[in-house]
């Protein structure tokens, strides 16, 4: 006998099966599974949250936290310097729901405030698994490190922190890089300046993947632009209209030579634009700067 089930009965059977398997804790997602709808990162709300430190300090630091239901997938920082200048020492995910930024005067006193930016996906139903991996370098005057997201996860963001103890070790690079044999990594570099201060540096990578079979782990691409050579180089990178997807974070390399040129900012000015800036300090050392966008679709 040929038995045909109605669509409603099929859905009810699937629901009961999932309930028995403990998979229907989130009823909204169960409805999506039943309807056979695949979900992509572009279907979700992505918001930038920011926080600025209260008063100018020699070593400013601030952490921005995101509301309940949001998960951090990228972030940035901007030192709001005046006068002699204050340089970035850290911009990194300090938890699954927060981003921390830090800076420091170099050579001469120059107090400043600092702004931290957190890019977060609204995921109250836990459709996405988000992880943070990290790797710390050996101590060096010019430390560098790289880290990849966990296997099976797509890179959406990354950060850096110099673990200095004296005069300071400052960020010169924090950016995504694709390895043909092993996929995306987050690369970071630092340097001491004028006064010797070898340090370690920690690289952070944020990875994301769908928590359910119908939530599609995103494909990742990178777009970049380079500034002219200047003592205070800066580049604004905007996603071209020919690119599809969402910008999840920005990155930068300060291509310094000589005395050095160091990062002061990697931050968003909209949902499709990030700015990367740097400056020399005490000694003239013009450089150009590469700005990056990480795009998920």
C-alpha positions as CSV (number, residue, x, y, z in Angstrom):
1,X,0.0,0.0,0.0
2,X,1.3,3.4,-1.0
3,X,1.2,5.7,2.1
4,X,1.6,9.5,1.4
5,X,2.1,11.9,4.2
6,X,0.9,15.5,4.1
7,X,3.4,18.3,4.4
8,X,2.1,19.2,7.8
9,X,2.4,15.6,9.0
10,X,5.9,15.4,7.7
11,X,6.8,18.6,9.7
12,X,5.2,17.2,12.8
13,X,7.1,14.0,12.5
14,X,10.4,15.9,12.0
15,X,9.6,18.1,15.0
16,X,8.9,15.0,17.2
17,X,12.1,13.4,16.0
18,X,14.2,16.4,16.8
19,X,12.5,16.9,20.1
20,X,13.3,13.3,21.1
21,X,16.9,13.9,20.1
22,X,17.1,17.0,22.2
23,X,17.5,19.3,19.2
24,X,14.5,21.6,19.6
25,X,15.7,23.8,22.4
26,X,15.4,26.7,20.0
27,X,11.9,26.5,18.4
28,X,12.6,29.3,16.0
29,X,15.5,27.4,14.5
30,X,13.4,24.2,14.4
31,X,10.9,26.0,12.2
32,X,13.7,27.0,9.8
33,X,15.0,23.4,9.6
34,X,11.4,22.2,8.9
35,X,11.0,24.6,6.0
36,X,14.4,23.6,4.5
37,X,15.7,27.3,4.5
38,X,19.5,27.7,4.5
39,X,20.7,30.7,6.5
40,X,23.9,32.8,5.7
41,X,25.8,35.4,7.6
42,X,24.3,38.1,5.3
43,X,20.9,37.2,6.8
44,X,21.9,38.4,10.3
45,X,22.2,41.8,11.8
46,X,25.8,42.9,12.3
47,X,26.4,46.0,14.5
48,X,29.4,48.1,15.6
49,X,29.6,49.0,19.3
50,X,32.2,51.5,20.6
51,X,33.4,52.9,23.9
52,X,35.9,55.7,24.5
53,X,38.1,56.0,27.7
54,X,37.0,58.8,30.0
55,X,40.2,60.9,30.4
56,X,43.5,61.3,28.5
57,X,46.2,59.1,30.0
58,X,49.8,58.1,29.2
59,X,48.7,54.5,28.7
60,X,45.0,54.7,27.8
61,X,42.9,51.5,27.8
62,X,39.2,50.8,27.3
63,X,37.0,47.8,26.8
64,X,33.7,47.8,24.9
65,X,31.1,45.0,25.7
66,X,28.2,44.0,23.5
67,X,24.6,43.5,24.6
68,X,23.1,40.1,25.4
69,X,22.4,38.1,22.3
70,X,25.4,39.4,20.4
71,X,28.7,37.7,19.7
72,X,32.0,39.5,18.8
73,X,33.3,38.6,15.3
74,X,35.8,41.5,14.8
75,X,36.9,44.8,16.2
76,X,39.3,47.7,16.1
77,X,40.8,50.7,17.9
78,X,41.7,54.3,17.5
79,X,44.1,56.4,19.7
80,X,42.7,59.9,19.9
81,X,46.1,61.6,20.1
82,X,47.2,65.2,20.0
83,X,50.6,66.9,20.2
84,X,53.5,64.5,20.2
85,X,51.4,61.4,19.8
86,X,50.3,58.2,21.4
87,X,50.6,54.7,19.8
88,X,48.6,51.5,19.7
89,X,49.8,48.6,21.9
90,X,46.7,46.4,21.8
91,X,43.5,45.8,19.9
92,X,42.0,42.4,20.6
93,X,39.0,40.3,21.6
94,X,39.2,40.1,25.4
95,X,36.2,37.7,25.5
96,X,33.4,36.4,23.3
97,X,31.4,39.5,24.1
98,X,34.1,42.3,24.5
99,X,37.0,44.1,22.7
100,X,39.9,45.8,24.4
101,X,42.1,48.6,23.0
102,X,45.2,50.1,24.6
103,X,47.9,52.7,23.7
104,X,51.0,54.3,25.2
105,X,53.1,57.5,24.9
106,X,56.4,56.9,23.3
107,X,59.7,58.8,23.9
108,X,57.8,61.9,25.3
109,X,54.7,62.4,27.4
110,X,51.5,62.6,25.3
111,X,48.3,61.6,27.1
112,X,45.4,60.6,25.0
113,X,42.0,58.9,25.1
114,X,41.4,55.7,23.1
115,X,38.3,54.2,21.5
116,X,37.5,50.4,21.2
117,X,35.2,49.1,18.5
118,X,33.5,45.7,18.6
119,X,31.8,44.2,15.5
120,X,29.1,41.8,16.7
121,X,26.6,39.5,15.1
122,X,23.1,39.3,16.6
123,X,22.6,35.6,17.4
124,X,20.1,35.1,20.2
125,X,19.2,31.6,19.0
126,X,22.9,30.4,18.9
127,X,22.8,29.6,15.2
128,X,26.6,30.3,15.1
129,X,29.6,28.9,17.0
130,X,32.2,31.6,17.5
131,X,35.7,30.8,18.9
132,X,38.9,32.8,19.7
133,X,42.3,31.2,19.2
134,X,45.6,32.9,20.2
135,X,49.3,32.4,19.9
136,X,52.2,34.3,21.6
137,X,55.6,34.9,20.2
138,X,59.1,34.7,21.6
139,X,60.4,37.9,23.2
140,X,62.1,40.2,20.6
141,X,62.6,43.9,19.8
142,X,60.4,43.4,16.8
143,X,58.1,40.5,17.8
144,X,55.7,38.8,15.3
145,X,53.1,36.1,15.6
146,X,50.4,34.4,13.5
147,X,47.4,32.3,14.4
148,X,44.6,30.5,12.5
149,X,41.0,29.9,13.6
150,X,40.1,26.4,14.7
151,X,39.8,23.8,11.9
152,X,36.4,24.1,10.2
153,X,35.9,27.7,11.2
154,X,36.0,30.7,8.9
155,X,38.2,33.7,10.0
156,X,36.0,36.8,10.6
157,X,38.4,38.9,12.7
158,X,41.6,39.1,14.7
159,X,43.7,41.2,17.0
160,X,47.0,41.9,18.6
161,X,48.5,42.7,22.0
162,X,52.2,43.6,22.8
163,X,53.1,42.3,26.2
164,X,55.7,45.0,27.0
165,X,57.1,45.8,30.4
166,X,59.2,49.0,30.0
167,X,59.4,51.9,27.6
168,X,56.9,50.2,25.3
169,X,56.5,48.0,22.3
170,X,54.0,49.2,19.7
171,X,51.8,47.6,17.0
172,X,53.0,47.9,13.4
173,X,50.7,45.3,11.9
174,X,47.5,43.4,12.6
175,X,45.9,41.9,9.5
176,X,44.4,38.8,7.7
177,X,46.7,36.8,5.4
178,X,45.8,33.8,3.2
179,X,48.2,30.8,3.0
180,X,47.6,28.8,-0.2
181,X,48.3,25.5,1.7
182,X,46.5,26.1,5.0
183,X,44.0,28.9,4.6
184,X,43.5,32.2,6.5
185,X,45.7,33.4,9.4
186,X,45.8,36.5,11.5
187,X,49.3,38.1,11.4
188,X,50.6,40.7,13.9
189,X,53.9,42.6,14.4
190,X,55.3,45.0,16.9
191,X,58.5,47.0,17.6
192,X,60.1,49.0,20.3
193,X,61.0,52.6,19.5
194,X,64.1,54.6,20.4
195,X,64.3,53.0,23.8
196,X,64.9,49.3,23.9
197,X,62.0,47.2,25.2
198,X,61.9,43.6,23.8
199,X,58.5,42.0,24.3
200,X,56.3,39.2,23.3
201,X,53.2,39.7,21.1
202,X,50.0,37.8,21.1
203,X,47.9,37.2,17.9
204,X,44.2,36.5,18.1
205,X,41.9,34.9,15.5
206,X,38.1,34.8,15.6
207,X,36.5,31.9,13.8
208,X,32.8,31.2,13.0
209,X,30.8,28.3,11.7
210,X,27.2,27.3,11.5
211,X,25.9,25.4,14.5
212,X,23.3,23.7,12.5
213,X,23.4,21.9,9.1
214,X,21.3,24.6,7.5
215,X,23.4,27.5,8.8
216,X,26.1,27.9,6.1
217,X,29.7,28.6,7.3
218,X,30.7,31.7,5.3
219,X,33.3,32.0,2.5
220,X,35.9,34.7,3.2
221,X,37.7,37.1,1.0
222,X,40.0,40.2,1.5
223,X,40.1,43.6,-0.1
224,X,43.0,46.0,0.5
225,X,44.3,49.5,-0.4
226,X,47.6,51.3,0.2
227,X,48.2,54.9,1.3
228,X,50.8,57.3,-0.1
229,X,54.1,57.6,1.8
230,X,53.8,60.1,4.6
231,X,55.0,60.7,8.2
232,X,51.4,60.2,9.3
233,X,50.1,57.7,6.7
234,X,46.4,56.9,6.6
235,X,44.1,55.0,4.2
236,X,40.4,54.6,4.0
237,X,39.3,51.3,2.5
238,X,35.7,50.9,1.2
239,X,34.1,47.7,-0.1
240,X,33.4,48.1,-3.8
241,X,29.9,47.7,-5.0
242,X,31.0,44.8,-7.1
243,X,31.8,42.8,-3.9
244,X,29.0,40.9,-2.1
245,X,29.0,40.0,1.5
246,X,29.5,41.8,4.9
247,X,32.6,43.5,6.3
248,X,33.4,41.8,9.6
249,X,36.7,43.6,10.4
250,X,39.6,45.6,9.2
251,X,43.4,45.3,9.4
252,X,46.6,47.1,8.7
253,X,50.3,46.9,8.0
254,X,52.5,49.9,8.5
255,X,55.3,49.4,6.0
256,X,58.0,51.1,8.0
257,X,61.7,51.4,7.4
258,X,64.5,53.3,9.3
259,X,63.4,54.5,12.8
260,X,59.9,53.2,12.4
261,X,56.3,54.2,11.8
262,X,53.7,52.6,14.0
263,X,49.9,52.1,14.1
264,X,47.6,54.6,15.8
265,X,44.2,53.3,14.4
266,X,42.3,50.5,12.7
267,X,38.6,51.3,13.0
268,X,35.3,51.4,11.1
269,X,33.6,54.5,9.9
270,X,30.5,52.7,8.5
271,X,29.4,49.2,7.6
272,X,31.6,49.1,4.5
273,X,34.6,51.3,5.3
274,X,37.6,51.0,7.7
275,X,40.4,53.5,8.3
276,X,44.1,52.5,9.0
277,X,46.5,55.1,10.3
278,X,50.0,55.3,11.6
279,X,52.7,57.9,12.6
280,X,56.4,58.3,13.1
281,X,57.6,59.4,16.6
282,X,60.5,61.6,17.6
283,X,62.5,60.6,14.5
284,X,61.2,61.3,11.0
285,X,60.4,58.1,9.3
286,X,57.8,58.3,6.5
287,X,56.0,55.1,5.4
288,X,52.9,53.9,3.6
289,X,50.2,51.8,5.2
290,X,48.1,48.9,3.8
291,X,44.5,48.8,4.9
292,X,42.4,45.6,4.8
293,X,38.8,44.6,4.8
294,X,37.7,41.0,5.7
295,X,34.5,40.1,3.9
296,X,32.2,37.2,4.7
297,X,29.4,35.9,2.5
